[in-house]
Structures are given as structure tokens and as C-alpha cells.
Amino acid sequence: MAEIRDQTLTGAQTLDGNTYINCQFSNARLTFQGGQPPGFVNCTFEDTEFVFDGAAGRTMAFLKAMAPASTNMRHIVLGLLPELGVNG
């Protein structure tokens, strides 16, 4: 979609498919709907909320349902994000 550079972004923003370079998000509500993942390079976030809607929201709900220790699937959820350095 769009490449957005050197801007301060506030309010509602839809992230899908956009690349943000040297942007500041301030008092923003960032929504990801499950389309093309956004890219972020050297961005800052202040008083910013992330919202997962549509397909992304359903995926997050599924992962949250798998995450409790009682499901015996917590290690699977944590294993999906090895770049976080979390071992289940």
C-alpha cells in the first residue's frame, strides 16, 4: 500500500499493508485487520493503542484461548514467536 515517512500520526490509523519509516505515533489507535502486515522502521509510540480487528482479531482470540497453562498448548503459542526469546 503506502510508505509513510517522517510524520506524526494521531487518532485512528489502519495499518494493513503500510510501511512506516521514522514516524511518531502519538495518542493513536492503530488497527490491524489481518491483511498484509505493516512494516515499522525507527518509529516511536506514545499513548498508542493496538487493535486487532476482523481476521486479526479472530487469530488473537484463538491464540488467547490456547495460551492458558490448562490447555497444554501454551508451549505452542510461545513457540510461534521465537524472536521474542520466550521459551515455554
N, CA, C and O atoms as CSV, one atom per row, in Angstrom:
chain,resi,resn,atom,element,x,y,z
A,1,MET,N,N,0.821,-1.188,0.000
A,1,MET,CA,C,0.000,0.000,0.000
A,1,MET,C,C,0.873,1.264,0.000
A,1,MET,O,O,1.458,1.617,-1.024
A,2,ALA,N,N,0.958,1.935,1.142
A,2,ALA,CA,C,1.640,3.228,1.197
A,2,ALA,C,C,2.906,3.159,2.038
A,2,ALA,O,O,3.010,2.374,2.980
A,3,GLU,N,N,3.853,3.993,1.676
A,3,GLU,CA,C,5.039,4.204,2.504
A,3,GLU,C,C,4.886,5.583,3.130
A,3,GLU,O,O,4.764,6.587,2.428
A,4,ILE,N,N,4.894,5.618,4.438
A,4,ILE,CA,C,4.669,6.859,5.174
A,4,ILE,C,C,5.952,7.183,5.928
A,4,ILE,O,O,6.436,6.373,6.719
A,5,ARG,N,N,6.504,8.376,5.681
A,5,ARG,CA,C,7.794,8.767,6.249
A,5,ARG,C,C,7.687,10.059,7.044
A,5,ARG,O,O,6.942,10.975,6.697
A,6,ASP,N,N,8.468,10.096,8.132
A,6,ASP,CA,C,8.722,11.343,8.849
A,6,ASP,C,C,7.449,12.097,9.216
A,6,ASP,O,O,7.369,13.311,9.032
A,7,GLN,N,N,6.456,11.380,9.733
A,7,GLN,CA,C,5.209,12.021,10.120
A,7,GLN,C,C,4.888,11.711,11.580
A,7,GLN,O,O,5.333,10.707,12.135
A,8,THR,N,N,4.108,12.595,12.179
A,8,THR,CA,C,3.495,12.324,13.476
A,8,THR,C,C,2.053,11.962,13.194
A,8,THR,O,O,1.311,12.739,12.592
A,9,LEU,N,N,1.660,10.779,13.631
A,9,LEU,CA,C,0.325,10.260,13.343
A,9,LEU,C,C,-0.461,10.153,14.638
A,9,LEU,O,O,0.033,9.625,15.635
A,10,THR,N,N,-1.674,10.651,14.615
A,10,THR,CA,C,-2.556,10.618,15.773
A,10,THR,C,C,-3.906,10.065,15.347
A,10,THR,O,O,-4.202,9.956,14.157
A,11,GLY,N,N,-4.725,9.717,16.344
A,11,GLY,CA,C,-6.070,9.251,16.043
A,11,GLY,C,C,-6.079,7.870,15.417
A,11,GLY,O,O,-5.119,7.110,15.547
A,12,ALA,N,N,-7.173,7.549,14.736
A,12,ALA,CA,C,-7.366,6.225,14.145
A,12,ALA,C,C,-6.514,6.044,12.900
A,12,ALA,O,O,-6.523,6.874,11.992
A,13,GLN,N,N,-5.773,4.931,12.879
A,13,GLN,CA,C,-4.917,4.587,11.739
A,13,GLN,C,C,-5.116,3.107,11.428
A,13,GLN,O,O,-5.080,2.271,12.331
A,14,THR,N,N,-5.324,2.784,10.160
A,14,THR,CA,C,-5.376,1.387,9.723
A,14,THR,C,C,-4.005,1.019,9.189
A,14,THR,O,O,-3.485,1.674,8.284
A,15,LEU,N,N,-3.425,-0.021,9.745
A,15,LEU,CA,C,-2.035,-0.367,9.465
A,15,LEU,C,C,-1.827,-1.258,8.246
A,15,LEU,O,O,-0.774,-1.184,7.613
A,16,ASP,N,N,-2.788,-2.089,7.902
A,16,ASP,CA,C,-2.603,-3.130,6.887
A,16,ASP,C,C,-1.886,-2.627,5.646
A,16,ASP,O,O,-2.318,-1.671,5.002
A,17,GLY,N,N,-0.771,-3.295,5.321
A,17,GLY,CA,C,-0.054,-3.044,4.085
A,17,GLY,C,C,0.830,-1.815,4.053
A,17,GLY,O,O,1.566,-1.625,3.085
A,18,ASN,N,N,0.788,-0.981,5.066
A,18,ASN,CA,C,1.581,0.250,5.058
A,18,ASN,C,C,2.959,0.015,5.671
A,18,ASN,O,O,3.142,-0.874,6.503
A,19,THR,N,N,3.915,0.821,5.247
A,19,THR,CA,C,5.238,0.833,5.841
A,19,THR,C,C,5.466,2.215,6.427
A,19,THR,O,O,5.280,3.226,5.749
A,20,TYR,N,N,5.869,2.252,7.684
A,20,TYR,CA,C,6.084,3.497,8.407
A,20,TYR,C,C,7.571,3.646,8.697
A,20,TYR,O,O,8.184,2.772,9.310
A,21,ILE,N,N,8.145,4.753,8.256
A,21,ILE,CA,C,9.576,4.996,8.427
A,21,ILE,C,C,9.759,6.322,9.159
A,21,ILE,O,O,9.254,7.356,8.724
A,22,ASN,N,N,10.482,6.281,10.271
A,22,ASN,CA,C,10.759,7.477,11.072
A,22,ASN,C,C,9.482,8.216,11.466
A,22,ASN,O,O,9.429,9.446,11.433
A,23,CYS,N,N,8.459,7.455,11.838
A,23,CYS,CA,C,7.188,8.067,12.225
A,23,CYS,C,C,7.026,8.035,13.742
A,23,CYS,O,O,7.561,7.165,14.429
A,24,GLN,N,N,6.283,8.999,14.233
A,24,GLN,CA,C,5.917,9.034,15.632
A,24,GLN,C,C,4.417,8.839,15.718
A,24,GLN,O,O,3.653,9.565,15.081
A,25,PHE,N,N,3.991,7.854,16.508
A,25,PHE,CA,C,2.578,7.628,16.765
A,25,PHE,C,C,2.291,8.187,18.148
A,25,PHE,O,O,2.901,7.764,19.130
A,26,SER,N,N,1.377,9.124,18.229
A,26,SER,CA,C,1.065,9.777,19.487
A,26,SER,C,C,-0.449,9.860,19.649
A,26,SER,O,O,-1.151,10.359,18.769
A,27,ASN,N,N,-0.942,9.366,20.781
A,27,ASN,CA,C,-2.385,9.351,21.019
A,27,ASN,C,C,-3.107,8.738,19.827
A,27,ASN,O,O,-4.068,9.300,19.302
A,28,ALA,N,N,-2.622,7.574,19.414
A,28,ALA,CA,C,-3.157,6.921,18.228
A,28,ALA,C,C,-3.835,5.603,18.591
A,28,ALA,O,O,-3.524,4.974,19.603
A,29,ARG,N,N,-4.752,5.217,17.750
A,29,ARG,CA,C,-5.414,3.903,17.833
A,29,ARG,C,C,-5.087,3.187,16.530
A,29,ARG,O,O,-5.630,3.516,15.475
A,30,LEU,N,N,-4.194,2.203,16.613
A,30,LEU,CA,C,-3.685,1.517,15.434
A,30,LEU,C,C,-4.409,0.195,15.252
A,30,LEU,O,O,-4.360,-0.672,16.124
A,31,THR,N,N,-5.078,0.042,14.121
A,31,THR,CA,C,-5.871,-1.151,13.858
A,31,THR,C,C,-5.218,-2.002,12.782
A,31,THR,O,O,-4.875,-1.515,11.705
A,32,PHE,N,N,-5.051,-3.281,13.092
A,32,PHE,CA,C,-4.601,-4.262,12.112
A,32,PHE,C,C,-5.755,-5.226,11.881
A,32,PHE,O,O,-6.283,-5.806,12.830
A,33,GLN,N,N,-6.152,-5.400,10.612
A,33,GLN,CA,C,-7.319,-6.203,10.275
A,33,GLN,C,C,-6.978,-7.578,9.718
A,33,GLN,O,O,-7.879,-8.336,9.359
A,34,GLY,N,N,-5.696,-7.912,9.641
A,34,GLY,CA,C,-5.320,-9.242,9.190
A,34,GLY,C,C,-4.922,-9.317,7.729
A,34,GLY,O,O,-4.782,-10.413,7.187
A,35,GLY,N,N,-4.736,-8.176,7.079
A,35,GLY,CA,C,-4.264,-8.159,5.696
A,35,GLY,C,C,-2.753,-8.248,5.643
A,35,GLY,O,O,-2.135,-8.926,6.465
A,36,GLN,N,N,-2.159,-7.567,4.680
A,36,GLN,CA,C,-0.695,-7.541,4.562
A,36,GLN,C,C,-0.108,-6.910,5.816
A,36,GLN,O,O,-0.530,-5.820,6.203
A,37,PRO,N,N,0.859,-7.567,6.464
A,37,PRO,CA,C,1.435,-6.994,7.678
A,37,PRO,C,C,2.106,-5.647,7.408
A,37,PRO,O,O,2.716,-5.446,6.358
A,38,PRO,N,N,1.987,-4.731,8.365
A,38,PRO,CA,C,2.658,-3.442,8.210
A,38,PRO,C,C,4.144,-3.572,8.525
A,38,PRO,O,O,4.580,-4.550,9.132
A,39,GLY,N,N,4.903,-2.581,8.107
A,39,GLY,CA,C,6.313,-2.513,8.445
A,39,GLY,C,C,6.586,-1.256,9.254
A,39,GLY,O,O,5.975,-0.214,9.016
A,40,PHE,N,N,7.492,-1.350,10.198
A,40,PHE,CA,C,7.875,-0.215,11.033
A,40,PHE,C,C,9.395,-0.120,11.068
A,40,PHE,O,O,10.076,-1.092,11.395
A,41,VAL,N,N,9.923,1.048,10.731
A,41,VAL,CA,C,11.359,1.279,10.783
A,41,VAL,C,C,11.597,2.559,11.572
A,41,VAL,O,O,11.171,3.640,11.166
A,42,ASN,N,N,12.283,2.425,12.703
A,42,ASN,CA,C,12.653,3.579,13.517
A,42,ASN,C,C,11.453,4.442,13.905
A,42,ASN,O,O,11.488,5.664,13.765
A,43,CYS,N,N,10.403,3.805,14.387
A,43,CYS,CA,C,9.189,4.526,14.806
A,43,CYS,C,C,9.121,4.571,16.335
A,43,CYS,O,O,9.720,3.741,17.020
A,44,THR,N,N,8.387,5.547,16.854
A,44,THR,CA,C,8.151,5.643,18.287
A,44,THR,C,C,6.645,5.634,18.547
A,44,THR,O,O,5.847,6.023,17.695
A,45,PHE,N,N,6.281,5.183,19.740
A,45,PHE,CA,C,4.873,5.024,20.096
A,45,PHE,C,C,4.646,5.634,21.472
A,45,PHE,O,O,5.291,5.240,22.443
A,46,GLU,N,N,3.733,6.594,21.558
A,46,GLU,CA,C,3.416,7.258,22.820
A,46,GLU,C,C,1.902,7.296,22.982
A,46,GLU,O,O,1.187,7.791,22.111
A,47,ASP,N,N,1.418,6.768,24.105
A,47,ASP,CA,C,-0.025,6.729,24.359
A,47,ASP,C,C,-0.766,6.168,23.158
A,47,ASP,O,O,-1.723,6.762,22.660
A,48,THR,N,N,-0.303,5.011,22.705
A,48,THR,CA,C,-0.853,4.390,21.497
A,48,THR,C,C,-1.444,3.036,21.839
A,48,THR,O,O,-0.867,2.268,22.609
A,49,GLU,N,N,-2.603,2.753,21.258
A,49,GLU,CA,C,-3.329,1.506,21.480
A,49,GLU,C,C,-3.324,0.701,20.186
A,49,GLU,O,O,-3.525,1.254,19.105
A,50,PHE,N,N,-3.094,-0.603,20.297
A,50,PHE,CA,C,-3.187,-1.500,19.151
A,50,PHE,C,C,-4.503,-2.266,19.225
A,50,PHE,O,O,-4.878,-2.777,20.280
A,51,VAL,N,N,-5.199,-2.338,18.092
A,51,VAL,CA,C,-6.476,-3.036,17.995
A,51,VAL,C,C,-6.347,-4.081,16.895
A,51,VAL,O,O,-5.848,-3.789,15.808
A,52,PHE,N,N,-6.798,-5.301,17.179
A,52,PHE,CA,C,-6.796,-6.372,16.193
A,52,PHE,C,C,-8.248,-6.649,15.839
A,52,PHE,O,O,-9.030,-7.075,16.690
A,53,ASP,N,N,-8.608,-6.407,14.580
A,53,ASP,CA,C,-9.994,-6.477,14.126
A,53,ASP,C,C,-10.108,-7.523,13.021
A,53,ASP,O,O,-9.098,-7.928,12.446
A,54,GLY,N,N,-11.308,-7.955,12.726
A,54,GLY,CA,C,-11.531,-8.886,11.625
A,54,GLY,C,C,-10.736,-10.167,11.809
A,54,GLY,O,O,-10.729,-10.751,12.893
A,55,ALA,N,N,-10.061,-10.606,10.741
A,55,ALA,CA,C,-9.278,-11.842,10.780
A,55,ALA,C,C,-8.192,-11.780,11.845
A,55,ALA,O,O,-7.924,-12.775,12.518
A,56,ALA,N,N,-7.568,-10.624,12.002
A,56,ALA,CA,C,-6.521,-10.481,13.027
A,56,ALA,C,C,-7.118,-10.652,14.423
A,56,ALA,O,O,-6.501,-11.276,15.287
A,57,GLY,N,N,-8.296,-10.111,14.647
A,57,GLY,CA,C,-8.963,-10.245,15.938
A,57,GLY,C,C,-9.309,-11.691,16.250
A,57,GLY,O,O,-9.160,-12.141,17.386
A,58,ARG,N,N,-9.776,-12.422,15.233
A,58,ARG,CA,C,-10.104,-13.828,15.437
A,58,ARG,C,C,-8.839,-14.647,15.722
A,58,ARG,O,O,-8.865,-15.565,16.542
A,59,THR,N,N,-7.741,-14.315,15.050
A,59,THR,CA,C,-6.480,-15.009,15.304
A,59,THR,C,C,-6.006,-14.748,16.726
A,59,THR,O,O,-5.572,-15.670,17.417
A,60,MET,N,N,-6.088,-13.490,17.166
A,60,MET,CA,C,-5.683,-13.165,18.536
A,60,MET,C,C,-6.550,-13.907,19.553
A,60,MET,O,O,-6.037,-14.408,20.553
A,61,ALA,N,N,-7.869,-13.982,19.303
A,61,ALA,CA,C,-8.764,-14.694,20.216
A,61,ALA,C,C,-8.400,-16.177,20.283
A,61,ALA,O,O,-8.448,-16.780,21.355
A,62,PHE,N,N,-8.040,-16.762,19.146
A,62,PHE,CA,C,-7.632,-18.160,19.098
A,62,PHE,C,C,-6.356,-18.375,19.916
A,62,PHE,O,O,-6.273,-19.317,20.704
A,63,LEU,N,N,-5.360,-17.499,19.725
A,63,LEU,CA,C,-4.108,-17.622,20.475
A,63,LEU,C,C,-4.338,-17.446,21.972
A,63,LEU,O,O,-3.750,-18.165,22.780
A,64,LYS,N,N,-5.191,-16.493,22.346
A,64,LYS,CA,C,-5.504,-16.293,23.765
A,64,LYS,C,C,-6.181,-17.531,24.349
A,64,LYS,O,O,-5.933,-17.886,25.501
A,65,ALA,N,N,-7.034,-18.187,23.565
A,65,ALA,CA,C,-7.719,-19.390,24.038
A,65,ALA,C,C,-6.733,-20.537,24.233
A,65,ALA,O,O,-6.948,-21.396,25.088
A,66,MET,N,N,-5.649,-20.563,23.447
A,66,MET,CA,C,-4.636,-21.605,23.557
A,66,MET,C,C,-3.627,-21.326,24.673
A,66,MET,O,O,-2.958,-22.252,25.132
A,67,ALA,N,N,-3.503,-20.093,25.111
A,67,ALA,CA,C,-2.411,-19.676,25.989
A,67,ALA,C,C,-2.483,-20.169,27.437
A,67,ALA,O,O,-1.427,-20.391,28.028
A,68,PRO,N,N,-3.653,-20.353,28.043
A,68,PRO,CA,C,-3.650,-20.778,29.450
A,68,PRO,C,C,-2.937,-22.121,29.640
A,68,PRO,O,O,-3.034,-23.015,28.800
A,69,ALA,N,N,-2.228,-22.240,30.751
A,69,ALA,CA,C,-1.493,-23.465,31.044
A,69,ALA,C,C,-2.414,-24.690,31.026
A,69,ALA,O,O,-1.980,-25.783,30.665
A,70,SER,N,N,-3.663,-24.517,31.407
A,70,SER,CA,C,-4.597,-25.649,31.490
A,70,SER,C,C,-4.913,-26.279,30.138
A,70,SER,O,O,-5.429,-27.396,30.091
A,71,THR,N,N,-4.618,-25.589,29.041
A,71,THR,CA,C,-4.894,-26.143,27.705
A,71,THR,C,C,-3.807,-27.108,27.242
A,71,THR,O,O,-4.015,-27.872,26.300
A,72,ASN,N,N,-2.659,-27.076,27.895
A,72,ASN,CA,C,-1.485,-27.841,27.473
A,72,ASN,C,C,-0.993,-27.426,26.081
A,72,ASN,O,O,-0.280,-28.188,25.428
A,73,MET,N,N,-1.368,-26.229,25.625
A,73,MET,CA,C,-0.919,-25.721,24.325
A,73,MET,C,C,-0.099,-24.439,24.464
A,73,MET,O,O,0.297,-23.847,23.460
A,74,ARG,N,N,0.155,-24.011,25.686
A,74,ARG,CA,C,0.892,-22.759,25.903
A,74,ARG,C,C,2.246,-22.775,25.196
A,74,ARG,O,O,2.650,-21.768,24.614
A,75,HIS,N,N,2.945,-23.898,25.240
A,75,HIS,CA,C,4.247,-24.001,24.575
A,75,HIS,C,C,4.130,-23.800,23.066
A,75,HIS,O,O,5.061,-23.303,22.432
A,76,ILE,N,N,3.006,-24.178,22.496
A,76,ILE,CA,C,2.795,-23.978,21.065
A,76,ILE,C,C,2.669,-22.491,20.759
A,76,ILE,O,O,3.281,-21.993,19.814
A,77,VAL,N,N,1.879,-21.786,21.556
A,77,VAL,CA,C,1.709,-20.344,21.361
A,77,VAL,C,C,3.046,-19.630,21.504
A,77,VAL,O,O,3.405,-18.808,20.661
A,78,LEU,N,N,3.780,-19.937,22.560
A,78,LEU,CA,C,5.067,-19.289,22.781
A,78,LEU,C,C,6.073,-19.662,21.694
A,78,LEU,O,O,6.923,-18.847,21.337
A,79,GLY,N,N,5.989,-20.871,21.170
A,79,GLY,CA,C,6.878,-21.314,20.108
A,79,GLY,C,C,6.635,-20.617,18.781
A,79,GLY,O,O,7.503,-20.631,17.908
A,80,LEU,N,N,5.468,-20.009,18.616
A,80,LEU,CA,C,5.150,-19.286,17.383
A,80,LEU,C,C,5.915,-17.975,17.273
A,80,LEU,O,O,6.008,-17.394,16.192
A,81,LEU,N,N,6.465,-17.510,18.395
A,81,LEU,CA,C,7.135,-16.208,18.429
A,81,LEU,C,C,8.562,-16.335,18.946
A,81,LEU,O,O,8.898,-15.722,19.960
A,82,PRO,N,N,9.411,-17.114,18.280
A,82,PRO,CA,C,10.773,-17.314,18.803
A,82,PRO,C,C,11.594,-16.041,18.852
A,82,PRO,O,O,12.531,-15.947,19.645
A,83,GLU,N,N,11.269,-15.061,18.026
A,83,GLU,CA,C,12.030,-13.815,18.036
A,83,GLU,C,C,11.853,-13.020,19.326
A,83,GLU,O,O,12.612,-12.086,19.584
A,84,LEU,N,N,10.868,-13.377,20.133
A,84,LEU,CA,C,10.683,-12.726,21.423
A,84,LEU,C,C,11.603,-13.292,22.489
A,84,LEU,O,O,11.743,-12.720,23.569
A,85,GLY,N,N,12.227,-14.413,22.180
A,85,GLY,CA,C,13.149,-15.023,23.120
A,85,GLY,C,C,12.456,-15.646,24.315
A,85,GLY,O,O,13.042,-15.757,25.392
A,86,VAL,N,N,11.191,-16.059,24.124
A,86,VAL,CA,C,10.430,-16.661,25.199
A,86,VAL,C,C,10.421,-18.170,24.971
A,86,VAL,O,O,10.058,-18.644,23.895
A,87,ASN,N,N,10.821,-18.909,25.983
A,87,ASN,CA,C,10.777,-20.370,25.892
A,87,ASN,C,C,9.752,-20.874,26.875
A,87,ASN,O,O,9.856,-20.639,28.079
A,88,GLY,N,N,8.751,-21.576,26.351
A,88,GLY,CA,C,7.584,-22.020,27.005
A,88,GLY,C,C,7.551,-22.661,28.284
A,88,GLY,O,O,6.476,-23.011,28.771
